[in-house]
Amino acid sequence: MHQTRKGKQWYFGMKVHIGADVNSGEVHSAEVTAANEADTKVLPEVAAGAATQIWKPLFV
């Protein structure tokens, strides 16, 4: 776990990047990273070759 800042807000924790089939909803890959790691670093592992849609997650 790690902390990172976005604007003036601090976040502490981890992120989960999930690759899923759009039609069936079946999860085919998942990667867990520290909060400060860039999403683009894990995109190739999660995208699984035939990705046609990429959705950006929202902070909850």
C-alpha positions as CSV (number, residue, x, y, z in Angstrom):
1,M,0.0,0.0,0.0
2,H,1.1,3.5,-0.7
3,Q,-0.1,7.1,-0.6
4,T,-0.6,9.4,-3.4
5,R,-2.0,12.9,-4.0
6,K,-4.5,14.0,-6.6
7,G,-5.0,17.7,-6.5
8,K,-5.2,18.6,-2.8
9,Q,-6.7,15.2,-1.8
10,W,-4.5,12.4,-0.4
11,Y,-5.4,8.8,-1.1
12,F,-3.9,5.8,0.7
13,G,-4.3,2.3,-0.4
14,M,-4.4,0.0,-3.4
15,K,-6.1,-0.3,-6.8
16,V,-7.5,-3.3,-8.6
17,H,-7.4,-3.4,-12.4
18,I,-9.9,-5.9,-13.8
19,G,-10.2,-7.2,-17.4
20,A,-13.6,-8.7,-18.2
21,D,-15.4,-9.8,-21.3
22,V,-18.0,-7.2,-22.4
23,N,-20.6,-9.7,-23.6
24,S,-20.5,-12.3,-20.8
25,G,-19.1,-10.2,-18.0
26,E,-16.6,-13.0,-17.2
27,V,-13.4,-11.7,-15.6
28,H,-10.3,-12.9,-17.4
29,S,-7.5,-11.0,-15.6
30,A,-6.9,-8.9,-12.5
31,E,-3.9,-7.0,-11.2
32,V,-3.5,-5.2,-7.9
33,T,-1.2,-2.2,-7.6
34,A,-0.3,0.4,-5.1
35,A,-2.3,3.6,-5.2
36,N,0.6,5.6,-6.7
37,E,1.3,3.3,-9.6
38,A,0.2,4.5,-13.1
39,D,-2.8,2.7,-14.6
40,T,-1.0,2.6,-18.0
41,K,1.7,0.2,-16.5
42,V,-0.8,-2.6,-16.0
43,L,-3.0,-2.0,-19.1
44,P,-1.1,-4.5,-21.3
45,E,-1.5,-7.3,-18.8
46,V,-5.2,-6.6,-18.2
47,A,-6.3,-5.8,-21.8
48,A,-5.8,-9.4,-23.0
49,G,-5.0,-8.7,-26.6
50,A,-8.5,-8.3,-28.1
51,A,-9.7,-5.3,-25.9
52,T,-12.1,-3.1,-27.8
53,Q,-13.4,-1.0,-24.8
54,I,-11.4,0.6,-22.0
55,W,-13.4,2.2,-19.1
56,K,-11.7,4.6,-16.7
57,P,-12.7,3.8,-13.0
58,L,-14.2,6.4,-10.7
59,F,-13.0,7.1,-7.2
60,V,-15.5,6.0,-4.6
